[in-house]
Structures are given as C-alpha cells and as structure tokens.
C-alpha cells in the first residue's frame, strides 16, 4: 500500500469575505498541503484577502476556515504564533535598526528577550544582512528591506511561512537571490510555505503544488506537473502580413495562441510541429519572419484555467 497523504495545513470551504459591496472572496474552497504551495492569480483575485483571513485579520461573512485545526478568527493568537508573515507592503518601523526590528518581531511572537535578540542576529546573517544589521532601516535599499521582511517572518521558526509577493520591486538579480533564499527555506530548512504571487515564474521555481485564484474563487488546484500535463510544443512567432486568417486556421487545427509584446506565442497540439506553422502561413499568404522554440509554462496553465471556467 502507498503512503497516506499528509493532512492539509489549511482548509477553507465556501469562504466569503466582503469589503462593503466588494466581494473579495466569493465562495472560495480549497486547501494548502504541507510543503511549498503557490497561490496564483491576477491583481484583485482575492489572494491577499485569503492570507488575511488565514491570519485572523478579517472575518468571513460565510464559510469555514481552519489552520492547524483551529479557527483563525476565534483563536487568532494561537494560529499566528505558528505562522510567519511577509507582507507585500513595507512593514519596518522608522528609526529602528534591522537587529532591533527583527528582535522586536521575535518578542511579539512570544520569544523571551535574550532568545529574541540571539535569533534576530542569526536570521539576519542567514538572509545576507549580517554586516548591515546595525544600520537604520530607513537607509536600506528595496532589496535589503525585502530581506528584512523575510527575516522577521522567519525569526520565531514558524510552522508555516506566508510570503506575499516577496520579489516585489526587485530587479532580475535581486529576484533570483530572493527566490534562492525562499527555495533554501523550503528545501534545506524544511519549512512549509505559501508563496503568493502574480509572477508565475517565481512560483514555478519554488513550489510543487499551486492554487490558482480568479474573482474570489479557486479556478484550479493541484500538483504543478499534473496540471501542466505533457508539455506541448510552443513557438514564439513573428509574421509579416495579415495574421487573422492564419491564426484562425491554426486554432481550427487544435492550436492555441496568445499575443505577446512583439510576437505571437503558439501552443501546438499533440504530434504537431513547425511544419504546420509554415504550411498554414503559405496557405494564408503570410510570411514567417521569426520562429523560436519555447516551452509551455505555468502561465499557460493559469490562463487555460481561467478560460475554461
């Protein structure tokens, strides 16, 4: 017999949260398993509201939500002490050094003063800020502030880490460094985490499972490999001429396509290849000026989930 799956850390059913007349969560149902899980969706999909409900910051108008078997709204302190939260917005306190701020966060989580100070220094070295830990946070760069936010979320060694857009505002090099840190937290330190992002590449780099949100509901959920299935052949194409009939014919033959900034992204069906692209282009008097192989990404799965709702 195979191993039984571990129970979810977080479960929610028919969850509704409204801000006045705006329904941020509109009957969301799903679960977060142990390990690293991505929470994906466009801006306004309800991702941050779901995290706030999990932390007990907002009260659901309907539905059920449990974290570690407890209700976050009725037992918020018991739930929060087991969670580390890295918010999307800046959360530092003006005038404080990184060491004092992270130690303060550790004390708020229930650690004694001496242990809080020791843990603050340890985790600041871990995120790469050991040499700058006595600098005032106001002088930090965006990347350094992001690392401090991660440090204060890690300092009390939580059972579950919530990361809300952790690469927000970072340049490509800073994004890769942050993702490497997050991946290390998950793989080497064995910490459960929820990575909330609209950057699909970030989730694909770190997570095994994913929940896709749209308009306050879960549009798709599952293992990333299972959701993507066999990767289809994908090509980035630029053409000269009227592409309307060309793309329509490809669609009729089982291909999907999406417009990029300066090219068309073609997702071919099973056993189809570039010869189909060139043949269809000739038949429609279109010239293929650029053709580059690519691969199906989590973004394609995300868009497909929203289109097929």
C-alpha positions as CSV (number, residue, x, y, z in Angstrom):
1,X,0.0,0.0,0.0
2,X,1.2,3.5,-0.8
3,X,1.8,6.1,1.9
4,X,-1.2,8.1,3.1
5,X,-1.1,11.8,2.1
6,X,-0.4,14.2,4.9
7,X,-3.5,16.2,6.0
8,X,-3.7,19.8,4.8
9,X,-2.3,22.6,7.0
10,X,-5.1,24.9,5.9
11,X,-8.6,24.2,4.7
12,X,-11.3,26.5,3.6
13,X,-14.8,25.9,2.3
14,X,-17.3,28.4,0.7
15,X,-15.4,31.3,2.1
16,X,-16.9,34.7,1.6
17,X,-15.2,38.0,2.6
18,X,-16.6,41.4,1.6
19,X,-15.4,44.9,1.9
20,X,-18.6,46.9,1.7
21,X,-20.1,45.9,-1.6
22,X,-16.9,44.4,-2.9
23,X,-16.8,40.7,-2.6
24,X,-13.1,39.8,-2.3
25,X,-13.7,36.1,-1.7
26,X,-16.8,34.8,-3.4
27,X,-17.2,31.2,-2.0
28,X,-13.6,30.1,-2.2
29,X,-13.0,26.4,-1.5
30,X,-9.6,24.7,-1.3
31,X,-6.7,23.6,0.9
32,X,-2.9,24.1,1.4
33,X,-1.0,20.9,1.8
34,X,2.4,20.6,3.6
35,X,5.4,21.8,1.6
36,X,5.8,24.8,-0.7
37,X,2.5,25.8,-2.4
38,X,1.9,28.6,-4.8
39,X,-1.1,31.0,-4.6
40,X,-1.5,32.5,-8.1
41,X,-3.9,35.0,-9.6
42,X,-4.2,38.4,-11.2
43,X,-4.4,41.5,-9.1
44,X,-7.8,41.7,-7.3
45,X,-8.3,37.9,-7.5
46,X,-8.5,37.6,-3.7
47,X,-5.0,36.3,-2.8
48,X,-4.1,38.8,-0.1
49,X,-7.6,38.7,1.4
50,X,-7.3,34.9,1.7
51,X,-4.0,35.4,3.6
52,X,-5.5,38.0,5.9
53,X,-8.4,35.7,6.7
54,X,-5.9,32.9,7.5
55,X,-4.2,35.3,9.9
56,X,-7.5,36.3,11.5
57,X,-7.2,39.9,10.3
58,X,-10.6,39.8,8.5
59,X,-13.8,38.0,9.5
60,X,-15.5,35.8,6.9
61,X,-19.2,36.6,6.3
62,X,-19.8,33.0,5.3
63,X,-18.0,29.7,5.1
64,X,-15.3,27.8,7.2
65,X,-11.6,28.2,7.5
66,X,-9.2,26.2,9.7
67,X,-5.4,26.4,10.1
68,X,-3.7,23.6,12.1
69,X,-7.2,22.5,13.0
70,X,-8.1,25.9,14.6
71,X,-10.3,28.8,13.5
72,X,-8.1,31.9,12.9
73,X,-10.9,34.3,13.7
74,X,-11.8,32.7,17.0
75,X,-8.2,31.8,18.0
76,X,-6.1,34.3,16.2
77,X,-3.1,34.4,18.6
78,X,-2.8,30.6,18.7
79,X,-2.8,30.5,14.9
80,X,-0.5,33.5,14.4
81,X,2.3,32.2,16.7
82,X,2.7,29.3,14.3
83,X,2.8,31.4,11.2
84,X,5.5,33.8,9.8
85,X,4.1,36.5,7.6
86,X,6.0,38.5,5.0
87,X,3.5,41.2,3.8
88,X,3.7,42.8,0.3
89,X,3.9,46.3,1.7
90,X,6.8,47.7,3.8
91,X,6.4,46.9,7.5
92,X,9.5,48.4,9.1
93,X,9.4,50.9,11.9
94,X,11.2,54.2,11.1
95,X,14.3,54.8,13.1
96,X,14.9,51.2,14.1
97,X,17.9,49.1,13.1
98,X,17.4,45.8,11.4
99,X,18.6,44.0,14.5
100,X,16.3,45.8,16.9
101,X,13.3,45.5,14.5
102,X,13.7,41.7,13.9
103,X,14.3,41.2,17.7
104,X,11.1,43.1,18.4
105,X,9.2,40.9,15.9
106,X,10.6,37.8,17.7
107,X,9.3,39.1,21.1
108,X,5.9,39.8,19.6
109,X,5.9,36.2,18.6
110,X,6.4,35.1,22.2
111,X,10.2,34.6,22.4
112,X,12.0,35.8,25.6
113,X,14.1,38.9,25.2
114,X,17.6,37.2,25.2
115,X,16.4,34.5,22.8
116,X,14.7,37.1,20.5
117,X,18.0,39.0,20.2
118,X,20.0,35.9,19.5
119,X,17.6,34.7,16.9
120,X,17.5,38.1,15.2
121,X,21.2,38.1,14.7
122,X,21.2,34.5,13.4
123,X,18.4,35.1,10.9
124,X,19.8,38.4,9.6
125,X,23.1,36.6,8.8
126,X,21.0,33.9,7.1
127,X,19.3,36.4,4.7
128,X,22.6,38.1,4.0
129,X,22.3,41.2,6.2
130,X,24.7,40.3,8.9
131,X,27.1,43.2,8.1
132,X,24.3,45.7,7.9
133,X,22.2,44.6,10.8
134,X,23.0,47.8,12.9
135,X,22.1,50.1,10.1
136,X,18.8,52.1,10.4
137,X,16.2,50.5,8.1
138,X,15.3,53.8,6.5
139,X,18.7,53.7,4.8
140,X,18.1,50.3,3.3
141,X,17.6,49.6,-0.4
142,X,14.4,47.9,-1.7
143,X,16.2,44.6,-1.9
144,X,17.5,44.9,1.7
145,X,14.1,45.8,3.0
146,X,12.6,42.7,1.4
147,X,15.3,40.6,3.1
148,X,14.4,42.2,6.5
149,X,10.7,41.4,5.9
150,X,11.7,37.8,5.3
151,X,13.9,37.8,8.4
152,X,11.2,39.0,10.7
153,X,8.8,36.3,9.3
154,X,11.4,33.6,9.9
155,X,12.8,34.7,13.3
156,X,10.4,32.6,15.5
157,X,10.8,29.5,13.4
158,X,7.2,29.2,12.3
159,X,5.4,26.1,11.1
160,X,4.0,27.9,8.1
161,X,5.5,30.8,6.2
162,X,3.2,33.2,4.2
163,X,5.1,35.2,1.5
164,X,3.0,37.9,-0.2
165,X,4.8,39.0,-3.4
166,X,8.3,38.5,-1.9
167,X,10.1,39.6,-5.1
168,X,8.0,42.8,-5.4
169,X,10.1,45.8,-6.7
170,X,13.3,43.7,-7.2
171,X,15.5,43.8,-10.3
172,X,16.2,40.4,-12.0
173,X,19.3,39.7,-10.0
174,X,17.5,40.6,-6.7
175,X,14.6,38.4,-7.7
176,X,16.8,35.4,-8.3
177,X,18.6,35.9,-5.0
178,X,15.3,36.1,-3.1
179,X,13.9,33.0,-4.8
180,X,17.1,31.1,-3.9
181,X,16.6,32.1,-0.3
182,X,12.9,31.1,-0.4
183,X,13.8,27.8,-2.0
184,X,16.5,27.2,0.6
185,X,14.0,27.9,3.4
186,X,11.7,25.2,1.9
187,X,14.2,22.6,0.9
188,X,17.0,22.8,3.4
189,X,15.1,24.1,6.5
190,X,12.1,22.0,5.6
191,X,9.6,24.8,6.2
192,X,6.0,24.8,4.9
193,X,5.2,27.9,2.9
194,X,2.6,29.6,0.8
195,X,4.1,31.8,-2.0
196,X,1.5,34.4,-3.1
197,X,2.5,35.9,-6.4
198,X,1.3,37.1,-9.8
199,X,4.7,36.3,-11.2
200,X,4.3,32.7,-12.4
201,X,7.9,32.1,-13.0
202,X,8.6,32.7,-9.2
203,X,6.0,30.0,-8.2
204,X,7.3,27.5,-10.7
205,X,10.9,28.0,-9.4
206,X,9.9,27.2,-5.8
207,X,6.7,25.3,-5.5
208,X,5.4,21.8,-6.2
209,X,1.7,22.5,-5.9
210,X,-0.4,25.5,-6.8
211,X,-3.8,27.1,-6.2
212,X,-5.0,29.5,-9.0
213,X,-7.4,32.2,-7.9
214,X,-9.7,34.3,-10.1
215,X,-12.5,36.6,-9.0
216,X,-12.5,35.4,-5.4
217,X,-12.7,31.7,-6.2
218,X,-10.2,28.9,-6.7
219,X,-10.1,28.3,-10.5
220,X,-7.6,25.4,-10.5
221,X,-5.5,23.5,-7.9
222,X,-3.1,20.6,-7.8
223,X,0.4,19.4,-8.5
224,X,2.1,21.6,-11.0
225,X,3.4,18.6,-13.0
226,X,-0.2,17.2,-13.1
227,X,-1.8,20.5,-14.0
228,X,0.6,21.1,-16.9
229,X,0.5,17.5,-18.1
230,X,2.7,16.6,-21.0
231,X,4.3,19.8,-22.1
232,X,3.1,20.9,-25.5
233,X,5.3,22.3,-28.3
234,X,5.4,26.1,-28.1
235,X,6.9,28.5,-30.5
236,X,7.4,32.3,-30.4
237,X,6.5,33.6,-33.9
238,X,6.6,36.9,-35.7
239,X,4.9,37.2,-39.1
240,X,4.5,39.7,-41.9
241,X,1.1,40.2,-43.3
242,X,-2.5,39.8,-42.1
243,X,-2.3,37.1,-39.4
244,X,-6.1,36.9,-38.7
245,X,-6.9,34.0,-41.1
246,X,-3.5,32.3,-40.3
247,X,-4.3,32.2,-36.6
248,X,-7.9,31.2,-37.2
249,X,-6.8,28.2,-39.3
250,X,-4.3,27.2,-36.6
251,X,-7.0,27.4,-34.0
252,X,-9.2,25.2,-36.1
253,X,-6.4,22.6,-36.2
254,X,-6.2,22.4,-32.4
255,X,-3.6,25.1,-31.7
256,X,-3.8,27.8,-29.1
257,X,-2.2,31.2,-29.4
258,X,-1.6,34.3,-27.4
259,X,-0.3,37.7,-28.4
260,X,2.9,38.9,-26.7
261,X,4.5,42.3,-26.9
262,X,6.3,41.8,-30.2
263,X,5.5,38.2,-31.1
264,X,2.7,35.5,-31.1
265,X,3.0,32.6,-28.8
266,X,1.7,29.4,-30.5
267,X,0.9,26.3,-28.5
268,X,0.7,23.3,-30.8
269,X,-1.4,20.2,-30.4
270,X,-0.1,16.7,-30.0
271,X,2.2,15.5,-32.8
272,X,2.2,18.9,-34.4
273,X,5.4,20.7,-35.3
274,X,6.8,23.8,-37.1
275,X,5.9,22.4,-40.5
276,X,2.2,23.1,-39.6
277,X,3.1,26.7,-38.9
278,X,4.9,27.2,-42.3
279,X,2.2,25.4,-44.3
280,X,-0.6,27.4,-42.7
281,X,1.3,30.6,-43.3
282,X,1.8,29.8,-47.0
283,X,-1.9,29.0,-47.4
284,X,-2.8,32.4,-46.0
285,X,-0.1,34.4,-47.8
286,X,1.7,35.2,-44.5
287,X,5.5,35.3,-44.2
288,X,7.1,33.8,-41.1
289,X,9.9,36.3,-40.1
290,X,10.9,34.7,-36.8
291,X,10.4,31.3,-35.2
292,X,11.9,30.3,-31.9
293,X,11.1,27.1,-29.9
294,X,9.8,27.7,-26.4
295,X,8.1,25.6,-23.7
296,X,4.7,25.5,-22.1
297,X,4.9,27.3,-18.8
298,X,2.7,27.6,-15.7
299,X,1.4,30.9,-17.2
300,X,-0.2,28.8,-20.0
301,X,-1.9,26.6,-17.4
302,X,-3.0,29.6,-15.4
303,X,-4.6,31.3,-18.5
304,X,-6.2,28.0,-19.5
305,X,-7.7,27.6,-16.1
306,X,-9.3,31.0,-16.3
307,X,-10.6,30.5,-19.9
308,X,-12.2,27.1,-19.1
309,X,-14.1,28.2,-16.0
